[in-house]
Amino acid sequence: MSARPRAAWPLVAVFTAGYLAAYLLPTVVGRLSAGLGLSPAEAGLVGSTLLLSSAMAGFTLASRVEQQGPRRLARWGLLLAITGYGGAALTTLTPVVVAGAVVGGLGSGTATAVAAAGIAAQRDPHRASTLGLLSVSATAGALYLTIPHLGGGHATPLASIALVAALVWPATRWLPGGSGAGVGAGGLGAGRMAGSVAPLEPVTAGEGAGGRLPHRRSGTVLAATMLCWSLAQNALWGVSGRIGLTQAGLSEVTVGMVFAAGLGAGLLGVLGAGALGARLGRAVPIGAGTAVIAGCIVVSASARGLMSFAAGEVLWNVFYPVVLSYLIGLSASLDPRGRWAVLAGSASSLGVACGPLTGSLLSQYAGYRGMGIVLCALLLLIAAPMSAVALHASGRPLVPGSIRRRGGTPAAVVAGRVGASGAGLLPQIGVREQEVAEIAIRSRARRRRKVLAS
């Protein structure tokens, strides 16, 4: 049996540490504004700088995870996160806080790159990404309930991110160590099991195993739309705290409870996405889910009280991780080495980075409701190309039972086992089913009857 299923939980842990800063962005930005005396735009700029450094780390490491070794890169990333966020939490000097946020962002991006590459190589990338989103949503929800009771200032949320990174550190010992670990059982470069969606574009020799980047057109469109998709999400997420406090007239404790309830509802959404799997493909959850999110953003941005604010935030958080899990699975299906998963994830991080500043500027000049309408229009505009990529990259996958040999063993499963004899002659996992031509064969009894008749 491959070691990959046993190695999934360290990737989930690293995924949680890498994504947590983005999930805690509203309280980080709000605390920076209140604790350091920054204007909303300035605090949003610090948050954007943090996430921009995370995106840059992802772009830089997109094709280097296997070469450098997942374990070593993950440890460096966690160390940078601990040092950066921890250092920023210990000072009130704004330049030092910004520098610590940049260093911490580099650590978050490095950890995310390792997790994305590993998830892409899992037998079921959608399941692995679902587990990661469950973990980070649960962690962030618990922190949203806890942070308001631990005093004011910017130190608490930043220290919480550093603490989670420190707690995740021991899990890195179960990650592959060197560049050679990326090939074969349990490595980052091995193929995925049957049931993962197969690309329609032909994969030529060397593309999926270390050559040039495959499926460039689909991957580029997906990365560009994921940038805009994440920008819209985090433009609202970055100012949600201020909407609740100023426009809806809620206390910080109430806003934190709404966020925790939203993330808790998000857990249910992720569980639903995991149960749904590939039954509807990827195009329907991505396209329809994005349209629903667009409506939720308008409701949340227009909130004037607890009920409307909670309804918009909770419904939004239900569908956000669902769509994100399918987007992660879609990017992973474009390249088994995980390069498109890292590149698309980094583009998403770039959108996340630009989100707080975009939300601050839009809300400043157009008001919160105007901001919501603009973001809604952007999401509806990009829903079509994202769905088109999902349709284009989703053929009929070869699943267990599609082809059976004598004895009932699915040939696709045998073909995907490392070292299986004759694997090159058997249908590869994830490859579209070939058309079967019917060949008429006369039976021996029919030939005997024909001879006797003559």
N, C-alpha and C positions, 0 to 999 in steps of 0.2 A: 504494500500500500504506500502511496506517496506520502511524504512528510508534510505536504502543504496544508491539509486540514488541521494538523496539530499546530502548525505555525501561524494560523490565522489570528489567534488572540494577541500575540505581540504586535502584529500590524494594526489591529484595532486599538490597542493601547497607544501606539505611536500616532495613529490617526487622531485620537482624542486630544493628545497633547498639542498636535500641530494645528487643529481646527479651533481649539478653545478660545483663542484670542479673538477670532472673528465673531464667535457666539456671544462673547462678553462685551462686544464693542459698545452697545448703548450705555452700559454702566461705566465703562472705561472713559468714554468721551464725556459723559455727564460729570463724573468725578473729577476729571481734569479741568473742566470748566469751573466747577464749584470750588475745588480744593486749591487750584493754582491761580485763580482769578483770570482765567483766559476767557475770551469771548467765545460764543458758540462756533463761529467760523474757525477760530484759532484752534480750539479743541478738536474740531472735526479734521483740521489739517494734520494735527498730531496723529490722530487715529488713522488717517489716510497714509501718512508716512510709515507708520508701523506696518500696515498691510501691504504697502508698496514694496518695502524691503522683503517681506515674505514672498511676494510674487516674483521678485527678481531672483531670489534664491531658487525658486522652482524652475524658472527659465534656464538658469545657469546649470542646474543639475539634471535637466531632463534626460540626457543620454549618458550620464555618468554614474548612475546609482550602482549598476552592476560592476563597473570598472573600479570604483572606490570601495565597494563593499557596503551592503546595507547596514550592517551592525555598526561599523565605524562612523558612517555618515549620520545614522540616527543618534549616536552618542554625542557627536559634535553638535548636532542640532539641539538636543536637549540641554547640553551644557551652555550653549549660547542663550537659550531661552531662560534657563535658571539665572545666569549671570545678568542678562539684559533686564528682564522684568524685575528680578530681585533687586538689582541696583537702582532701578527707577523708583521702586517702592520705598527705598531707604532715604530719599532726598526730596527736597522741595525746590531745588534749583531747576528752573525750567529747561535750560540747555542740557543738563545732565539727564533729566527725565526723558527728553526727546532722544538723546543718544542711546539711553537704555532701551527705549521703545524700538529703535532701529535695530539694535543688536538682538533684542528678543524676537523681532519680526523675522530676522534672518534665521534664527533658530526654529521658529514655527514653520517657515517655508521649507527648510531642510527636512524637518521631520515629516511634513506633508508629502514632500517629493518621495521619500523612502516608502511611506505608506501607500501612495498612489501607484508606484511601480510594483510593489508587492501585491496589491489588490488586483491589478491588471493580470498578474500571472496566476491568480488563484483559479481553482477549477470552476468556481461560480463567482465572478466578480460582483454581480448584483447582490448576492447574499453577503459577501464580505463588506461591501460598501454600506449595506443596510445595518449590519452589526456595528460598523464604525459610527454611523449617524445615531444609532440608538445610544451608544456609549457617550458620545459628546453631548447629545441632547440631555441625557440624564444628568451628566456632570454639571452642565451649565444650569439646568433647572435647579439642582440642589444649591448651587452657588448663588443664584438669584434669590433664593429663600433665605440664605445665610448672610450674605454680604450686608444688607441693610441693618442688621443687628450687631455688626462688628465695628461701628463707628464710621464717621465720615472721612473725607479725604480720598486721594487717588491711590493710596498705598494698598488698600485691601484688595481690589480686583487684580492689580498687577501682581501682588504677592501670591494670590490664589493661582494665577496661571503658572508662576514659577514653582509653586508647591506641587501642582499636578505634574509638571515636567519632571520634577525630582522623584515623584512616586512612580512614574513610568520607566525611569532609568533601568531598574533591574530587569524589566521585560526584554531589553535589547539583547540579552545574552542568548536568547532563542532565535535571533535573526541570523541569516547566513553571514559568515564572516568575511570571506575574500571574494575577489572577482570571479574565481572559479566556481563559487557556490551558486552562481546564477544559472548554471546549466545542469539539467538533470532533475532527479527527484528532489522536491522540496526547494528548488532554487527559484529565482525570480524570472528566469528565462524560459521555463517549461511551458508547454501548452495548456490550454484550459480543457475542462472535461466537456463531454457532450452535453448539449443543452444551452451553451452560450451562443449568442446570435452570431451568425456568420456574415462577413462582409460580402456584398455583391461584386465588388471590384476584384479582379483576379490578383492573386498574390504570386508574384514571380519569385524565382529562386533568389534567396538572400534577403528579401524584403522583411519577412517576419522573423528572420533568424540572425539579424545583425547587419543587413545591408542598408540601403537608403530607406528613408521614412516612407512607409506605404500609405496609400489613400490620402494623398496630400490635399486634394480639393475638398473632400468631405471633412477631413480633419481641420483644415483652415476655416471653413464655414462654421464648424461646430465651435472651434476656439473663439472666433469673433463673436458669435451669438452668445456664448457662455459669458464672455466679458460683459456684454450689454445686460444679460439676464442678471448676473450677480451685482452689477452696478445698480440696477433698479431695486433689487432686494435690499441692498445695504444702504442705499440712499434713504429709504424709509427706516430701516433698522437703526441707522446711526442717529436719527432724530426722534425715534419713537419715545424715548424717555422724556424728551422735552415736550412732545405732543401731549403725553399723559400728564405731565406736571403743570404745564402752562395752559394749553388749550382745553384739556378735559378737566383740569382742576383737581387732580388726584395727588395723594401724598406719595413719597418715595416708596414707602412700604407697600402701598396698594399697587403701584406700578410694578414693583418687583414681584408681587403675587400674580399679577396679570401675565408678566413674562414667564414666570415659572409654570403657570397654567397652560400658556401657549406651548412651551417646550414639552410639557407633559402630554398635551394633545398631539404634539409632533411625534412623540413616541408611538402613539396609536397609529398615526399615519404611516410611519416607517414599518411598523408591524404589518399593516395592511398591504403596503407595497411588497414586503417580503412574501406574504401569503399569495398575493396576486401573481408575482413573478412575471413570466413572459406570456401569460395567457392572452393579454391584449396587445402584445408587442411592446414597442417603446414609443411609437409615434403618438398613440392616443394618450397615454399618461403624460407625455411631455407637452403636447399641444394643448389638450384640454386642461391639464393642471396649470399651465402657465396662464391661460385665460382666466381661470378661477382666481389665481393669485393676483392678477391685475385688478379684478373687482374688489378683492379684500384690501388691497393697498388704498383704493379710493375710500372705502369705508373707514379704515383706520386713520387715514390722513384727515378725514372730515369729522372725526369724533369730537363731540362736545360734552360727553359724560362717560360714566363708567361702562354702561351697557354697550354703547357703540364702539368705544375703544377696545373693550374686552372681546367683543364679537369679531372685529376686524383682525386683531392680533392673534386670537386663538385659531380662527379659520385659516388665516395666512400661514401660521406655523404648522397646521395640519398638512397643508399641501406642499409647502416649501421643501421639506426633506424628502417627500415622495418624488417630486420631479428631480431633485438633485441626485437621488440614488439612481434614477434611470439615466440621467446625463452622465454620471460617473461610469455606469455600466456601458453606455454607448461609446464613450471615449476609450474605454478599455478594450472594446471589441475591435477597434481599428488597428491595434498593434499589440500582439501578445507580449512584447518586451516592455510594454507600459510607457513608451515614449509619448504617444498621443494622450494617454491618461495624465502624465505629468504636465505636458504642454497645455492641454485644455484646462487642467486644474490650476496652472499658473496664470493662464488668461483669466480664469474665474477669480483668482486672488487679486489680479490687477483691477478687475471690476469692483471687487470688494474694497480695495484700497481707495478707489476713486469715489466710492459710494458716500461716505460720511461728508466729504467736502461738497459733492454734488447735491446731497440732500440739504446741507446747510445753506448753500447758495440759492437753490431753488426755493426753499422755504422763506429765505430772507427777502427775495424779490417777488415771489408769486404767492406767498402764503402756503400754509400746509396743505390746504385743499388743492390749490393750483399745482403744487408739487405732486400730489397724488394723481391728478389727471394726466400730467406729463409722463409720469412713470407708467401709468396704465397704458397710455398710447404706445410707449416704447415696447412694453412687453407683448402687446397684441401684434406689433409689427414684426418682432423677431420670432413669434411662435411658429409662423409658417416655415421659414428656412430650417429651424431646428427640427420640426416634424418631417420635413423633406429629407434631411440627413438621416433621421431615424428610419424612414421608409427605405431609403437608398441602401443603407448599410444593414438591412435586416432581411436576409433570405430565409429559406426554410431550413432550420438547423437540423443536422443529423443527430438524432437523439437515440438513446438506448432502445433497441427494439425495431429501429428502422431497417436494419440489416442484421439478420441472424444466421449464424452458421449452424451446422448440425450440433445438437446438444443445447441450443438455446442461448449461447453466449453472444451478446451484441458485438459484432465485428468492430464497431466504432470504439467501444471501450478497449478492446484488445489493441487496436491501432494506437490509442493514446498512451498506452503504458510504456514507460521508459524501458528500452531494451527488448520489447516484444519482437519476436522473430517475424519477419515478413511484414513489419509495420508499414514499410514503404509501399507495399502492394495493396494494403487495405485502405478503405475510405478514412480520411483524416478527420479528426474531431472538429466540428464546426463547419465542415465543408458542405456546400449545398448538395442536395440529393441529385444524382444523375438521372436523366431520363432513361427509362427501361424500354428497349425495343423488343416486341414480341417476335419470337422465332417459332415457326410451325415445325413440329417434330412428329413424324409419323411413328406410331407405336409398333412394337414388334408383332403384336397380334394382328394389326391391320395389314402389315406387309405379308404375313403368313396367309391371311385370307385372300389377299390379292394373287399370291402365287398359286394357291389351290384353285382359284377361279379360272386362272389362265391355263 
